[in-house]
Structures are given as structure tokens and as C-alpha cells.
Amino acid sequence: MELNDKLEKLKNKLAKLDNVAIAYSGGVDSNFLLKVAKDVLDKKVVAITLNAMMHSKKEINEAKKYANEFGVKHLVIDIDNLEVDEFIENKKDRCYHCKKYVFNTIKKIAKDNNIEYVLDGTNIDDLGDYRPGLKALEELNIISPLKECNLTKKDIRVLSKEMGLKTYNKPAFACLATRVPYNTRITEELLTKIEMSEQYLADLGFNQFRVRVHENIARIEVGFDEIDKFFIKEVLKNTSNKFKEFGFEYVTLDMNGYEMGSMNKDISN
């Protein structure tokens, strides 16, 4: 299907919905979906962002900024994932329980605002990774119009650029809990260490990165085209010292560079 045909299909699908609430992170996918929904439905769109420990403050602030630029009503609700035992225990189905909790909350907020339909930004490429959270979306009847219109991540970036969206080249970003190996207990302290470490890398100018945690070891993944930035002794030394200030005992650099879903390598669906 041609790219413009996919976009028209998306617009037609949205036009059939009376009013919608969009689970909004401010990332590439949800930002694109929010803009198209705003263009089609105007004031019948509400963006809902859940502010939790699993999300960095930077991501929340960017979501607020983008929604404001679109002129969309934006609800930012504080929640505590650490109330969910399955999230803390961090078994391989963590994402399922987390999504269930998150989208039950969003559905309740939508209902309180007399909104019938809840949408999310899942795209067709998301089906290729281990994502137990997708099952929760199905069970809760969450609509994923980007997926239904066969839009890939590349499609969304291309269309976002054509529409002048600032997120067209925004690096992929996921829940901070994805940096923690399964069966390692998730705590507020651990998520805070990860957030501070990743913000430090962002401040150094790195574009695509993750700080994976293995007990007291921080394993840094950066885009393969950016690894050479660490060849400078000062950068290596300062990064190591800073991460140790954050609470890590050892700091390592993954020679393979950034790899999406690298914590899921040994997981079978």
C-alpha cells in the first residue's frame, strides 16, 4: 500500500470515531497519531499521559510541550507502578501486567471525561519484538489505528517529517524498566539511577542509548555510529566517575552498540 493511501486510511478510520482519548507519551508514534487525530477530530481529541517512575521527567515534559503546541487538551495523571506487585517482581510477563494497570487507568479517565474510544500508538513493527503488553491492549479493547493501517515505524517517521513534526527523528525510547533483566526486582532507587545515567548521556550529546543494569554493573549501549565518542579518555573517565556517583560499582560499554529489545534475546513468545 502506498504511504499516502495508508495515511488516508488512518484519517478515515479516525473520522468514524465520535471522540477519542490517546495514550500519549510524546514519542514518535503517539505524537504522529495525536497530530492526525487533532486534524481530523479537532476538539474531540484528548491526550492522556501517565506520569510514573518508569518514565523519565524529560519525556513527560516533552509530551506536555508537544500537546500544547497542537492545542490539544492534555491530561497528565500521576500513578505509581510500584503498587503493582507483578511490575516490581519483574517476571517475563511484567509488561502485560503493567499495560493492564496503565490502560485500565486511562480507560477510567476517558470514561470520566465521557470519551468512548481509547487509542494507542502501536505500529506494525511492534509485532516483531517480544511484547506481552499487546495482549493486555487486546483484552481491554484498546484501538491501535497505526497498526490497523499497516503503518511501519519508517512510514511514521517519513510522514511526521512531511507534516513538520519535531519528533520525526526522535530516538526510540521505552519504559525504564526495560533496562532491567527479568527476575531482578524493580525499585524506585534503581529506576532513578537509570534515569540519571541516561540523562547524563543525553547531556553529553548521545542520540540513541540505553543504560542496561546487571546487578551493580551499568552496561552502556549507544548507537554504533556514536561509540567512537568514548574513545576520548576524558569522556570515559568522567562517565565512569559520574555513574559511580549515581550508585553503580562498575561501568561497561557494550561493543555491539545499541540494540532494541536486547533484554529479550532469550525470551520466546
C-alpha positions in Angstrom: 0.0 0.0 0.0 1.3 3.5 -0.9 2.2 5.7 2.0 -0.4 8.4 1.3 -3.0 5.6 1.0 -2.1 4.4 4.5 -2.5 8.0 5.8 -5.9 8.4 4.1 -7.0 5.1 5.6 -5.9 6.3 9.0 -7.8 9.6 8.6 -10.9 7.7 7.5 -10.7 5.3 10.4 -10.4 8.2 12.9 -13.2 10.1 11.3 -15.6 7.3 12.2 -14.9 7.7 15.9 -17.0 10.2 17.8 -14.4 11.2 20.3 -11.1 9.7 21.4 -8.5 9.6 24.2 -5.0 8.9 23.1 -2.4 7.2 25.4 0.2 9.8 24.8 3.9 9.5 25.6 5.2 12.3 23.2 7.2 9.7 21.3 7.3 9.3 17.5 4.2 7.1 17.2 1.8 8.7 19.7 2.8 12.2 18.6 2.1 11.4 15.0 -1.2 9.8 15.9 -2.2 12.8 18.1 -1.5 15.3 15.3 -3.5 13.3 12.7 -6.4 12.8 15.2 -6.3 16.5 16.0 -6.5 17.4 12.3 -9.4 15.0 11.8 -11.4 15.3 15.0 -10.3 18.7 16.3 -11.7 19.2 19.9 -12.9 15.6 20.1 -9.4 14.5 21.0 -7.9 14.3 24.5 -4.3 13.2 25.2 -3.7 11.3 28.4 -0.2 10.9 29.8 0.6 8.9 32.9 3.4 10.2 34.9 5.2 7.3 36.7 8.6 6.3 37.8 9.0 4.2 34.7 9.0 7.4 32.6 11.8 9.9 32.6 10.9 13.5 33.5 12.4 14.6 30.2 9.8 12.5 28.3 6.9 13.8 30.3 8.0 17.5 29.8 8.3 16.9 26.0 4.9 15.4 25.9 3.4 18.5 27.6 5.2 20.8 25.2 4.1 19.0 22.0 0.4 18.6 23.2 0.4 22.3 24.0 1.7 23.2 20.5 -1.1 21.1 18.9 -3.7 22.9 21.0 -4.9 19.5 22.4 -6.5 19.1 25.8 -3.8 17.2 27.7 -4.3 15.3 31.0 -1.2 14.3 32.9 -2.1 11.9 35.7 0.3 10.7 38.4 0.4 7.0 39.0 2.6 4.6 41.0 3.6 1.4 39.1 5.3 0.3 42.3 1.8 -0.5 43.6 1.7 -3.3 41.1 3.4 -6.4 42.5 3.9 -8.0 39.1 5.8 -4.9 38.0 8.1 -5.0 41.0 8.7 -8.7 40.7 9.7 -8.2 37.0 8.9 -11.6 35.6 8.8 -12.0 31.8 5.1 -11.0 31.7 5.8 -7.7 33.5 4.8 -5.7 30.5 1.4 -7.4 30.4 0.5 -6.5 34.0 1.9 -3.0 33.6 -0.1 -2.3 30.4 -3.2 -3.7 32.1 -2.8 -1.3 35.0 -1.9 1.6 32.8 -4.7 1.2 30.3 -7.3 0.4 32.9 -6.4 3.8 34.4 -6.6 5.5 31.0 -9.9 3.9 30.3 -11.3 5.1 33.6 -10.1 8.7 32.9 -11.6 8.5 29.5 -14.9 7.4 30.9 -14.9 10.2 33.5 -14.5 12.6 30.5 -17.3 11.0 28.5 -14.9 9.6 25.9 -15.8 6.2 24.4 -12.7 5.2 22.5 -9.1 4.8 23.8 -6.3 4.7 21.2 -2.6 3.9 21.4 0.4 4.3 19.1 1.3 0.6 18.5 2.6 0.3 14.9 3.0 -2.8 12.7 6.8 -3.1 13.6 5.9 -3.6 17.2 4.6 -7.0 16.5 8.2 -8.2 15.7 9.5 -8.0 19.3 8.5 -9.7 22.5 5.7 -7.5 23.7 3.3 -9.2 26.2 1.7 -5.9 26.7 -0.1 -6.2 23.4 -2.2 -8.9 24.9 -3.4 -6.5 27.5 -4.4 -4.0 24.9 -6.5 -6.6 23.1 -8.2 -7.7 26.3 -9.1 -4.1 27.1 -10.3 -3.3 23.5 -7.8 -0.5 23.0 -7.7 0.6 19.4 -4.3 0.7 17.6 -5.1 2.5 14.4 -1.4 2.8 13.2 -1.1 -1.0 13.4 -4.5 -1.5 11.7 -3.4 0.8 8.8 -0.1 -1.2 8.4 2.0 1.8 9.2 5.6 0.9 10.0 8.0 3.0 12.2 9.7 4.2 9.0 6.3 5.2 7.5 5.5 7.2 10.6 8.9 9.0 10.6 8.6 9.9 6.9 5.0 11.2 7.3 6.0 13.0 10.5 8.8 14.8 8.7 6.4 15.8 5.9 4.0 17.2 8.5 6.7 19.2 10.2 6.6 17.2 13.4 9.7 17.7 15.6 9.6 14.0 16.6 10.2 12.7 13.1 13.8 11.8 14.0 13.4 11.4 17.8 15.3 8.3 19.1 13.2 5.3 20.2 12.6 5.4 23.9 11.0 2.8 26.1 9.9 2.3 29.7 12.9 2.5 32.1 12.0 -1.0 33.4 13.2 -2.4 30.0 16.7 -1.7 31.2 16.4 -4.3 34.0 16.8 -8.0 33.4 13.8 -10.2 34.1 13.6 -11.5 37.6 15.6 -8.6 39.0 13.4 -6.7 41.4 12.4 -3.2 40.3 12.8 -0.4 42.9 12.4 3.4 42.8 16.1 3.7 43.6 17.1 1.5 40.6 14.8 3.4 38.1 16.2 6.7 39.4 19.8 5.5 38.8 18.9 4.5 35.3 17.2 7.8 34.6 20.1 9.9 35.9 22.6 7.9 33.9 20.7 8.2 30.7 20.2 11.9 31.2 24.0 12.2 31.6 24.5 10.5 28.2 21.9 12.8 26.7 23.7 15.8 28.1 26.9 14.5 26.5 25.2 14.7 23.2 24.5 11.0 22.6 21.4 10.4 20.4 20.4 6.7 20.8 21.3 5.0 24.0 20.3 2.7 26.9 21.8 2.0 30.3 21.2 -1.6 31.0 21.6 -2.9 34.6 23.2 -6.1 35.7 23.2 -6.1 39.5 25.8 -3.4 40.3 27.0 -3.1 36.7 25.9 -0.4 34.2 26.1 -1.6 30.6 26.0 1.3 28.3 24.6 0.9 24.8 24.9 3.7 22.3 24.3 3.9 18.6 27.2 2.1 16.8 28.0 5.3 14.9 28.5 7.1 18.2 30.7 4.6 20.0 33.8 6.5 18.9 32.9 9.4 21.3 34.0 7.1 24.1 37.5 6.9 22.6 38.3 10.1 24.3 39.9 9.4 27.7 38.1 12.3 29.4 34.7 11.0 28.3 35.4 7.5 29.5 36.8 8.6 32.9 34.1 11.2 33.5 31.3 8.9 32.6 32.6 6.2 34.8 33.0 8.5 37.8 29.5 10.0 37.3 27.8 6.6 37.0 29.6 5.5 40.2 28.3 8.7 41.9 24.8 7.5 40.8 25.4 4.3 42.7 26.9 1.8 40.2 30.0 -0.1 41.2 31.2 -1.0 37.6 30.6 0.8 34.3 30.9 -1.0 31.0 30.5 -0.2 27.3 28.7 -2.7 25.0 30.9 -3.2 21.9 27.8 -4.1 19.8 26.2 -0.7 20.3 22.6 0.0 20.9 20.2 -2.9 20.2 16.4 -2.5 20.6 15.0 -5.2 22.9 18.4 -6.6 23.8 17.0 -7.8 27.2 14.5 -10.0 25.3 17.1 -12.1 23.4 16.5 -15.3 25.4 12.7 -14.8 25.6 10.3 -16.9 23.4 6.8 -15.8 23.0 
